[in-house]
Amino acid sequence: MKEQIQKLTLEEKAALLQGKTVWTTYNFPHADIPEIFLADGPHGLRKQAGSADHLGLNESIPATCFPTAAGMANSWNPELAEELGRALGEEAAANDVHVVLGPGLNIKRSPLCGRNFEYFSEDPYLAGKMAAAYVRGIQANGVAACPKHFAVNSQELRRMSMNSVLDERTMREIYLTGFEIAVKEGRAKTIMSSYNMVNGTYANENEHLLKDILRREWGFDGFVVTDWGALYNRIDAYKAGCDLNMPGGSKYMEKATLKAVKSGELDESLIDRAVERILRLVKRGREIQPYKVDFDAHHSLAKEIATEGAVLMKNEDNILPLDESDTVIIGYMAEHIRYQGSGSSHINPTKLTNVIAAMPDALYFSCADAHGNVSHEEIERAAKMAKERMVTRTVETKEIEVMTVNTESATIENIVVRLSRTYKTDDELFKAVSLNVNTDTIKAVKVVTAWTETKLYGMSESDFLKYAVELDPETRKELSTTDEDQDEAQDEN
């Protein structure tokens, strides 16, 4: 690396640390230095195909859109998080991306933070463990992960000029713990500094953060890259240990660097140190193996993560899972779903499953358009169909008498089961009743209510044996004989 550095002029070294385009660094063939490509990717690769911008305005190449960090953290499953990271790394390698700008692990201190969905948790330990897993997965094949935004960047309001004021203990225990775990356990190769000030000094220029804590205490040996457009004073940033200023395309900080070196304000050795850190990643990038991505497998992984990340708080009256044939879906966004954020998180998904595609047997009514214009006629029609499909649950709780057979004690007893919905089929009713009895000892269920009530719920007397569960042959025979005797008695009467 020293030989490569010696082949570069001061101007070229300053250019290498400035970036060339929105997403790439400079390449210098005469020093055997290729460009490196950095791309967004907190929960899916966002490499723009055409004109590049850091706001997410232009379309990016197709990639798997994974659940966000907020959803991933709900799973409490670092192993699954590492699988997600590995998938991100594979898609990055397949698209010649050297650095994935993620994960984001700022602490959620207010629900008003517009990027909370990108962050794991308000718990720094959970955030750190999940981030370290992401990092290990992403870096498994040579791609570098870039945890962000370092540090104390937990709000979007005036994020480019705000000052986070806090004492040392609060900073370390709440805001830095996650990053420490990501660095020490994940061995992150890069870190992105944040826009804000920390106790009066911008994070890019903060020696206490970048030099004392990140490098000396935690042993971080990678390079620090600014958030896009976050650098204020290039000379102070060099001294603090901030290496790469992004995006590229502007020469004014290069000029400031050259002027500072010539005047003695900045030691050129600090520039060489930053260049060496970049070259370590360049060397690592040469080891990346090309991948042929299995997008179907990645989509299945995304579904698995979404399932594990779902948290069911309440299932009143056992309404879930929904029966598609008994369901009417209403709403424009069931078809045109809102499933991700914008900006750096806006993914162009390879595959997208909306609600109506996931429930093909359910009826669907939009009832509105993209602009919020509501069709009252369609609403009325949807309501009518909903009633016909019996989506609406009964308000009153119905009580039905059930005869149960205890095969251990060979006794028959009647119990009352409370059900709060109407059932269309015998199978639905039988399953519901079975949930309300002790199935460890009671092996059969029979509805013996009045005929009008029985017909309401769809199960007849003669269906008993058909729906008996694990009924032993002797008991089945005995009950069958009992039914026949009852029938004969009724005929005689």
Salt bridges, closest charged atoms under 4 A:
GLU12 OE1 - HIS30 NE2 3.40
ASP32 OD1 - ARG286 NH2 3.32
ASP40 OD2 - ARG46 NH2 2.67
GLU82 OE1 - ARG136 NE 3.25
GLU90 OE1 - HIS298 NE2 3.02
GLU91 OE2 - HIS298 ND1 2.71
GLU118 OE1 - ARG115 NH2 2.99
GLU156 OE1 - ARG159 NH1 3.40
GLU168 OE2 - ARG172 NE 2.82
GLU168 OE2 - HIS208 NE2 2.84
GLU173 OE2 - ARG169 NE 2.82
GLU180 OE2 - LYS184 NZ 2.74
GLU185 OE1 - LYS129 NZ 3.03
GLU207 OE1 - LYS211 NZ 3.44
ASP212 OD2 - HIS208 ND1 3.33
ASP212 OD1 - ARG216 NH1 3.04
GLU217 OE2 - ARG172 NH2 2.87
ASP227 OD2 - HIS149 NE2 3.69
ASP243 OD2 - ARG215 NH2 3.00
ASP243 OD1 - ARG277 NH1 2.82
GLU254 OE2 - LYS251 NZ 3.66
GLU268 OE2 - LYS13 NZ 2.65
ASP272 OD1 - LYS13 NZ 2.67
ASP296 OD1 - LYS351 NZ 3.04
GLU316 OE1 - LYS314 NZ 3.75
ASP326 OD2 - ARG421 NH2 3.29
GLU335 OE1 - HIS336 NE2 3.83
GLU399 OE2 - ARG418 NH1 2.70
GLU428 OE1 - ARG421 NH2 3.62
GLU461 OE1 - LYS446 NZ 3.12
GLU470 OE1 - LYS443 NZ 3.86
ASP483 OD1 - LYS446 NZ 3.32
